[in-house]
């Protein structure tokens, strides 16, 4: 490559061929500022190809930069210009070109102290970052600091500090090019999502001095609040401050007089007005909220750089909506500018990023949001605290189904074990509770009611804050930001609905869940877990009586006590959904989950059943399984203990009749869990059909329903064609399907998943983001075979992947009918679905910058 080719170095002018992919984002942004006639100093872009060649040891193209040091002050800066601003880059180097001659010239114009400060700062920077000398040797202070630094450089390098500005520039360019290719830099930018081959351009710009007579200094200004997104001028102006060099008479000013201190607005109203004018122009022309970096030299403004304002999730939504409402960008682009996961931050309280935080533990951020409460170690204590109106955080080694009441009574959940699809994580997301699972370094002693965190002991009643968004446990009460379900959020969701995309339903087990789902405009319920209704205090005794019954008739008698309760629950659910589809999963968990396992609980159970303790203990032991996740549960219970499904089918149909008489017609969708064979579906279908016929005769009322299958086993996916012959819909339960496909426990995988992802065994946690290569292939095979058998069959995903943006994009592309997720993830899913639809219309092209 000819490094002296003019195409390697391009002066940035309005008509120059500056391209982001060739010269980086900063070069392109500067060109746009120049096209707006903003006062940008003369700038040159060095192409990514030239930077790669420099890093490889080829000649630095200084010949193309001849005349760059001919300006009044003869100084330039070098800034990184990666293709994406998110990738970062080497630090900016200022004041390149200063030497004894330039120093003498500056001393006459801006004063010797200021000139000394600029020269000293560059010598220190060059010696440590370019020549790689010990920084301690150049931490010079005092009257002769500059002379001492120059002497130290000469002693260490056996030569004088370089006086040729082009040599200085060449060494700076070479150092920055090589720094970009260093292993640490590669790891840092890959953590920000940059590809391994991410490229870097460089920008060389004439320096505008921030020192001199009259008003001089440097600063930044932006026009929105980074946390709230509300209009507000923020920033600061540092008088007589030039890079790291601080000149004589330096003073920091606020930008506006509203900041209750000396302000640039008061000191130089004309300059302030020009900056505001530049900001308005940049917003309209660059179609973005920009943070502008500027220098004032003896009362003259120079715009050095501009970058997209860093912003919180709530600010991101408000900014995108405001730009679209003003016609600066179209609504589709506003939708594409908001990261779907960012919406989770708007739905819940969040720890104020400006507030101090004392982190005492970290874990997996299983459910977003933040809450402060006092530590409790069991559900009973949580319920007691809630009855007194006290906020509490339920801390458990791991939660089990009987902890649901305690979770309802808590403001947040913390567990020592678990992963993103563990019981605590799934239930907390459904309830909208902040939750951290798999907390490293956490030791819980529930008997002593303490938890050990590092070398610290926290006791029951101590106050902590759970930040489920970051996965951090904070000591004490943190400052929280309120949810931001404001007009901007509503507008974004309205546009998402108009953009179309895959359907979105909610996983909802209670009327409150259903109301939340309706509030976020879910298109129905895609998964109602009926077993959660059995853990209430007034139902658990009947459930345990049924488990201990010896005959089918005795089981029916026990279940008859639960029937009216379940019928009432389902009728209320149907009414809350007002005619929208409701998919009800039949009983799924193994029976042992409804039984106590501690001695005190066994005693209480024996007393309530009027049975000897030995009989109760024997029955509990008999129900225990080596691997209950693969044992007697789901459809296997429905076939071996058919009275359970008979009762549930009757409750569903009677609730259908009751709800249809007082509201919109109901067409329930009944889902059979854990199917692996067509015959299982046939057996359950025959019994459900019989119950439906009986209810029609008894109630003298007709109704329809749809029967479908929850595909959770690899065999069910492979035999989907057979199963579809007896099913109106198939809903992939990707939590268990992932678990069975990988042979991983979703409750325990969190212990080593970070290591696996870190070492590249898995690209991502497959319980968090759908594994498209393995589990995804099963979904595609199952959907294809089902549709070949039954072209009109409904295909959906109802696992927690249904709320994951990457997984939703996969389902959209596969042509699935809907996804179903926790109620508080519905907005995330709706936005992700809208974005997938927009990409499809654009042919997978991203919107223009």
N, C-alpha and C positions, 0 to 999 in steps of 0.2 A: 504493500500500500504506500502510495506517495504521500507522505505526511505534509508536504508543502502544497498539496492541492487546495485551491481556494474553497472547495466544497466542505473541507474539514472545519473551517472557521467561517462563520457567516455573521456579518454585522446585522443586528436586529433593527430592521426598518419596517415601515408599514407594508412594503411590497416584497420583502425578503421571503424566501421559501422556507419559513420556519415550520417544522412539523413536530408534533408532540412525540411521535414514535422515534424520530431521528434526533431531536434536540432536547427532549424532556419537557415537563410541564412548566417549569419556571421560565424557560426561554419563550414558550408560547404565550404565557401570561404576560410577560413583559412586552411582547409584540402587540398584544391587544391593548395594553395600556398606552403604548406609543401611538397606535391607531386612533386612540381617543384624544390625542394631543395633550396628554398629561406630561408634566416636565420630568421625563425619565432620562437619567444620564446615558451617554453613549454606551452601548452594550454589544458584546459579541457572544455568539453561541458556538460552543465547540461540540461537534456531533458525538453521538454515542460510539460510532465506529472509531473516531479519532481517540476517544478516551480509552477504548479497548486496546488500540494499538499502543498508546502511551504505556498502559499497564503492562503490556507484553514486552516493553523495552525499546520500542521504536522512537524515532525522533519527535520531540515536542514541536508543534507547529507555530513557534513564535514568529516566524517570518510573516505569517499571515496577520500578525497583530502589530506590525510596524506602525509607528505613529500613535499608538495607544497611550504612551506616556508623555505626549506633547501637550497635554492640557495644562491649565494654569498651575494645578497642584501636583500633577505628575504621579498620582497614586491610583491604583485599581484594587477592586475586590474580586475574589473568586468564590462563586456560590455553586452548590450542587444543583443539578436539574435532572432528577430521576424521571422516568416516564410517568410514574404516579407519585403524587405528593405524599401518599401514605407510606412510601417506602423509606423515607428519610434520606440519609446520605452523610458524607463527611461534613464536618463543621465548616462554616464560612471563614475564609481568611481575608482580613482587611489590611489596607495600607501597604499592599505589595508595591514596590518601587521606591520606597523611601531609602535614602542614602545620605551621606554627609552633605552632598550638594543640595538635595531637596530639603533636608533638615534646616540648613542655613537659610534657604529661601523662605520656608514656612516661619522660621523664627522672626523674620522681619515683618511678616504680615499678621501672624496671629499671636506672637509673643513666644519667647524662648521656653517658658514653662510648658505651654501647650504643645509646642513642637517636640520638646523632650519627651513628653508623655506619649505622643504618637509613635516616635521612633523607638522608645524603650519597649512599648507594648509589642511592636512588630518583632523586634530582636528576640524578646522572650518567646513569642509564639513560634517564630521560625526555628529557633534553637531547639525547642522541645518537640515540636510537631513535625518539622521537616528534617532537621539534622539529627533528631532523636537523642539529644543530650539530656542529662539529668536536670529536671526542672528546678530542683532545690538550688542549683548553682546560679540560677538566673532570677531568683526571687529578690531582686535588687530594690533597695529603698534608700532614701536619703538624697543628699545634695548631688552626689556624683554617681547616681544609680546608672545613668546611661553609659558613662565612660567605663564603669565597672563591668557592665554587661558586655560591651564591645570587647573589652580586654579579656574577659572570661571566654568569649567565643573564640578569639584568636588563640588563646592558650590551649583550648581543647581541640580545635580543628587545624592548628598549625597554619592558619591563613586568616586574613582579615575578613570581617563580615562582608559578604558579596555586595559590591556597589553597582553592578550591572543590573538594572531593573528587569531585563529580559531573562537573565540567569535566575533571578529570584522567582520570576513568574514560571519559568520552565520547571524549577524544582517544586514549586507549589502544585502545579498541575500534575506532575509525576506522583507526588505524594498522595494527592487526593484520588487519583486514578487507582493507585495500588491499595489505598485504604478501602475503597469500595469492594475490591476483590478479596479482602482479608476474611478469614474464617469467622471471626466474631461478627463482622458486618453482615456476612451472608446469613448467619443464624438469626440475627436481629430482624432483618427485613423479611426473611421467610416466616418468622413468627407473626409478621404483620400481613401475611398473605401474598408476598411477592414470589414470583416463580424463581426457580434456581438460576435461570438465565437473565434475570432482571438487569436492565442496562441503565447507564448513567451518562448524562450529558453534563457539561459545565458551562457556566456563564461568567464571562469576564466583563466587569463594569467599571467605568470611571468613577472614582470616589467623589462624593460631595462631602466636603468637610463640615463637621458639626461643631467646629470651634472657630472663633474669630470675634472681631468687634461687632457690636450690635447683637440682636437676638440670634443665637446659634444653638443647635442641639439636635437631638434625634428622638424619635418616638414612634409609637404605633397608635392607630385609631381604628375602631370598629363601631358599628352602628346598631348592633343588637346585643342583648344579654346572652352570654353563652350558655347559661343554665336554663333560663326561662324562654328565650327566643323573643322576648318583648323588645320593642324599639328602645334603644338606649345608647347614647354615645359613651363609650368606655375606652380606656387606654391611658397612656401617660406620655409626658414630654420631659426629657432629661436635658436640661440646658447644659451646653459645653460638655457633652458626653459623646465620644467618638469611638464606637466599638468598645473595647475594654479600657480605653484611655479616658481619664477624667481630667478635664481642663480646669483652669482657674475660674472660680466663681460659679461652679456647677450648682444647679438647683433643679429639683424634680418638681414639675407642675402637674396638677390634674388637667384633664382636657376641658371640662366644663365647670362653670361657676356653681352648678348643683352639687359638686363634690365636696363642698365645705372646706376649701383650702385655696391656695394660690392656683390660678388656672390659666391655661393658654388662651381660653376664650376671653378672659379679661386682659391678659398681658398683650395679646396680638389678635384682636377680633377679626382683622382682615385675613390673616393666615388661617385662623380657625374656620372662617366662612369658606375659604377656598378648599380646605380639607373636607368639609361637609359636602361641598359641591362635587368634589372628586369622588367621594364615597357614593353619592346618589348616581353619578354617571357610571361608576364601576358596577353597581348593582344592576342597572338596566342593561348595560352592554355585555357584561360578563354573565348575566343571568344567575347571580349568586350573591350571597352576603360575604363581603370580603373584609379581611383585616389588612390595612394598608400600612406599610413601613415607610417612614419619610424622614428626611433630614432638612433642617432649616439652616441655611448658610447666610449669615448677615441679612436676615429677613427674607431670603428667597427659598421657596420650597422646591425640593427634589423628591420625586416618588421613586424609592429604591426597589420596592417589591410589593407584591400583594398576594395573599393566599386565602383560601377558603377558611372562613371562621370555624374554629373548633367548637363543637356544640354537644350538648347533652341530647338524650333521646327526645325529650319533650320540646327542646328548642328545634331539633331537626324537623319534627312534624309541623310546628308553627311556621317555620321559615318556608318550607316547601309549599304549604297551603297559601301563605301570604303571597309568594311569588306567582302562584297560579291564579289566585283571585285578581291580581293586578294585571294579568295578561302577559307577564314576563316569560312564563313557561306554560305549556299546556298541562291540563290535569293528569294525563297519562305520565308525563315526565315527573310531576310532583309525586305520584305513586312510586315511580321507580327510584326516586331519591331517598326514600325512607326505608331503612333496613327493617324488615318485618319484626325481628326480635326486639327492636327498639320499642315497639308498642307495649310490650310487657311492662316497661318502666312507667308508662303512663297510667296503667290500670291499678297500680299499687303505690303505697307509700315507698319512698326511696330515701336512703341516707343522703343528706345534703353533701355534695362533693366538696363544698367549701369548708365544711366543719372538720375539726380534729377527730381522729379516730384511733382508739387503742385496740389493736387486733390481738385477741388471746387465742384464737384457733382458726383453722381453715378446713374447708371440706368441699364437697361437690355441690355446686349451686343448683339444687334440684327444683326449686320453685321460687320465682322472682318476688321481689318486694322486700320491705324491711319492717320490723316491728320490735318494740321494746317491752319486756315483761320480766316477771320474777320466775326463777327456775323452779320447776316442779318435776318430779320423777315418775309419777303415775297418773292414770286417768282420773282416779277418784279425787286426788288433790287438785287436779286441774279443774274438775267440775265444781269443787268446793270454792276455789278461788273465783271462778266465773260467777257463782251465785252471790259472792260478796262484791262483784263489780271490779275485781282486780285482774289486771292483764298478766298472763303467765305464759311461759315458754315450756312446752313439753319436751323433756330431755329423756331419751330412751337409748338403750343399746341398739335396738331395732324395733320398729312397731309391728304389731300384729293386728288382725281384724278387730279384736275386742278393744283396741286403743282408739277406735274411731270416735267414740264419745268424748274421750279426752282431747282429741285433736279438734273436734268441734268447739270445745271450751277454751282452746288456747289461741294465742295470737300468732304463734310460730312454732316450728318443730325443729329439733336438732337430734340427729342420731349418730351413734358411733360407727355403725355399719350401714351398708346399702349403696345402691347406685342410682342412676337416673330413672330407672323403671322399677325400683323397689317399692314396697307397699307404702312407705312414708312419702316417697316422692310423688307417686301417682295420686294418692288421696289428697295430699297438700295442694297439688296443682288444681285438682277438682274443687277444693274448698277456697282456693285463692289465698292460701296461707304461705308466707315465706318459709322456706325449708332448706336446711343444709343436711346432707347425709354423708356417710363415709368420712367423718371428720378425723383427720390425722392427729395423732398425739392426744386424743381424748380418752380418758379413762373414767368410767362411770361406776360408782358403788351405790346402788339404789338402796341398799339396807342402811348404810350410814348417811344416805342422802347428800352425797358430795360428788363432785366430778373434778378430776385432776386434769389440768391443762398446762403442759410444760411443767414448770416448777410451781405452778399456782394452784390453789385449792378454792373452788367455788362451791358454795353451799346452797341448799334449798332456800329460796327466798331472796338470794342475791339477784340483782338486776343485770340483765344482759340485753344486747341488741343483736338480732339475727338479720344479716344482710344476705338474703337469698339470691340477690342479683350477682354479687361478687363471690359468694361462698365464704364470707368472713363473719366470725363471731366477735362482737365488740364488747368491751367492758362498759357497764353502765348504760345510761340512756343517751343515745346519739340524736343529733338534730335531724329531723325528717322533713322531706318535701311531700306535700299532699299529692294524691292522684291528680292527673291532668286530663280528665274526660271532659274537655271543653269544646268549644265551637270548632276549633281547628281539627280536633280528633274526629268529631262527628262529620265534618266536611270530607276528611280523608276517607272515612268509611263509606260515605255516600258515593264518592268517586270510585272506590273499590268495587262497590256493588254494580255500578254502571259499566265497569270494565269487563265484567263477566268472569269466566274461569270456572274451575271445579267447584262443585257444591261443598258447603261446609256445615256439618252438624256438630252437636256437642255431646260429650259423654256426661250424662246427668242421672243421678240416682234419687234426687229429692226435688220437691217443689221449688225450694230455694235455688237449687242448681238450674232448674228449668227456667226460672225467672231471670237468672243471670244470663243464660243462653239467649233468651228472647231479647234481653236488653242489648246484647251484642249482635242481634239479627242472625242468629243461627237458623238454618233452614230445617231444623228438626232435631230430634235426639237420635244419635247413631248408636248409642250404647247405654242402656240402663242396667246396672248390675243389681239384680233383685236381692241377692244375698245380703247386701248391706242393710236391707230393711229388717233382717232377722236378728241383728245384734242389739236392738233396743231392749231396755230393761223389761218391758212388758211382753216381749216376744221370745226372748232367750229361754225362759223356763219351758215354754211349749216346744221350742226347738230341741232342747235337751231331752224332754220327755219323749219326743218322737225318735230320737237317736237310740234311747234305751228301750223302746218298745220291741216286743218279741214277735209280733204278728202284724201282717199288713193292716188288719182291722184296727189294732191299737195305734199304728202309725197314722192311719186316717183320722182317728179321733183326736190325736194330738195336733195334726195339721189343720183340722177344722177350727181350732182356736186361733190359728194364724190367718186363715182364709179371709175373714172380714177385714182384718188389719191391712193385708196386702191389697185387697180389693179397693179399700178406701185410699191407700197410697197411690195406686195406679190411676184411679179415677181423677184424683187431684192433679196428677201429672198430665193426664190427657187434657184436662180442662186448662191447665197452665199453658199448654202448647197450642191450644185453640185450633185444632185441625191439622197442625203440622205433623209429619210422620214421627212416630216414636218406636224405636227398636228396643225390644225388651229381651235381654239375655236370660235364659233359664238358669236355674241354680248351678253354680260352678265349683265352689271350693270343696275340699275334702271335709268330712264331718268332724274330724278331730279339732278343727279350728274353733268349733263352738263349745269345746269342753275345757275346763280348767286343768292345769298341770301341776300347780303347787299344792302342798298339803292342805293349806287352809281352804282353798277353793274346792278341793275334793271333798272335804268335810261338809262344807255348805251344800254341795250338790247331793251328797248322800242323804243329808237331812231333808232336803226339799223333795227328793224322790222317795223317801221312806225306804231306803235300801241300805244294806250293810256296806260299810266303807270298802270292804274287801271286794264286793261285787262291782262297785263303781270303779275301783282301781283296775280290776280285771278288764272291764269293758273299755276303759280309756286306753289301757295298754294294747288291747286287741285292735283298736282302731288306728293305732300309730303305724306309720309306714316308713320304710327305709328312704323312699324318695316320693313324698306326697305330691310334688308337682307333676309326677308322671304316674300317679296311682289312681285311687278310686275317687274320681272327681269328674265334673262336667257331665257329658252324655252317659258316661259309664254309671254314674249314680242314677241318672234318669231311667236307665234300662234295668239296673239291678234293684233300685228302690223306686219304682215307678209312681208311687203315691205322691212323691214330692212334685214331679212335673204335672201330675193330674191336678193337684191343688193349685199350682201356679197358673196352669192353662185356664182353670175355672175362674180364678181371680182376674185374669186378664180379660176374659170374655164378659164376665159380669160387670167389670169396670167399664168396658167398652159400651155396653148397653146403657149403663147409668150416665156416663159422660155424654153420650150421643143424644140423650133425651134433653139435656139442659144446655148443650153447646153444639159446636160444629161436629159433623159426623167423624167418627174415629175409625181408622183402619189400622189396627195394631200390627206390628211386625215382630214375630216371635223368632228368636235366634237360638239355635242349639249350639252349645259350646263344646270344644275339644273333640270334634268329629274326626275320625280317620277312615271310616268305611261307609259306603252307601247304605248298607243294611241298618246301620245305627239310625240314619235319617228316616228310613222307612218305618222302623219300629216306633220312634217317637212321633212321627207324623200320624200314624194310625191312631195312637192314643189321643193326640191333640184333636184330630178330626172328630173322634168320638165325643170328647168333652164339648167341643163346639156344637155338635148336634144336640147334645143333652141340654145345653144352656139355651139354645134357640127354642127348643120345645118348652122348657120350663118358663122362660121369660116371654114367650110368644113374640119374639123380636128377631129380625134377621140382621146379620152383620157379615162383613167379610174380613179376612185377615190374610197376611202374607207370612209364610214360613221360610226361614232361611238358615244358613249355616255360618258359624264363625270359623274361619279357616285358620287354625293355629298349629297344625302339625304338617310337616313336610309331605306326608302321605296324602293328606286332604288336598294339598295344592296339586300334587301329581295326579290325583284321581278326581279332580274337579269336574271333569266331563261327566262322570257317573253321578256325582253328587248333585250336579246342576239339574239333572232330570227330575229331581224331587224338590227343588228349591226355587223360590222366587228371587232370592238374592244371596250373594256370598260376600261376607265382610271379613277381610283379612285382619286377624288379631296379631299385629306384628310384634308385640312384646314377647308373647310365648313362641311365636314362629321363629323369631331371632334366637331365643333361648334354646329351642330344640334344634335348630339348624346348626348353631355353633357348638352345642353341648356346653353352654355356659349358664351358670345361675345368675339371673339378673339381679338377685339380692347380694351376691358375693363378688361379682366381677369387678366392682368398684375398687376392690383391694389391690388389684394389679393392673387395671385397665390403663392407668396413667403411664405405667412403664411400657406397656405394649404399644400404646400410641406413640410415646416418645421414641421408641426404638424402631418404629415403622412396621411393626407386625400387622397392625391395623391402621388404616389412614385416619379413622375416627372411631370413637366409641360406637359400636353398632346398635347399642340401645338408645343412643342419642340421635344419631343420623342413620337413616336406613341404609343398610349394606346393599347397594344396587347390583353388585356383581353376583352375590350369592343369594341372599334372601330376596332381593329384587327380581332375580331370575325366576325364583319360585312363584312370585306374584304374577309375572308375565306369562309363565306357563299355565298357571291356574286360570287366569283370566281368559287366555286364548282357548283353552280346552272347554271352559264353561260356556263361552259364547258360541263355540262351534256346536255344542249340544243344544243351547238355548239362547238364541241371538238377543232376546230382549231382557236377559237377566241383568239385575243391578249389581255392580261391582264396586266395593268401597274398601277403605282402610279405617279401622277403628282403634288401632293401637296408639300409643303416645307419639309415634312418628307422624300421626295425622296433624300435629301442630308444629312440625318442623319444616321450615321453608324449603330446604333442599329435597326433602322427601315429598313434599307437596308438588314441587316441580316435576318430579319423577312420575307421580300419580297422574298429573295433568297430561303429561306426554303420553302415558300409557292408555289414556282415554277412560280412566275410572270415573264413576259418576259422582262420588263425593268422598270426603275425608271426615272423620269425626275425632274430636279432641276435647280436652278439658275446657269448661266454659270460659275460663279466663285466657285461653289460648285461641279462642275463636277469632278475635280481631287479627291476631298474627296470621292465622290460616287464611283469613279472607284477603289480607293484603298480599300474602305470598301467592295465593291463587290468582289474584288480579295481575300480579307481575308476570306470572307464567303465561297468562293469556295475552298480555301485551307483547311479551317476547315472541310468542307464536305468530302474532300478527306482523311483527317486525322481522320475521325470519331469523330469530335468535340474534338480532343486532341490538346492541345497547343504544339507548338514546344519545343524541349528540350532546357534547359538553355545553 
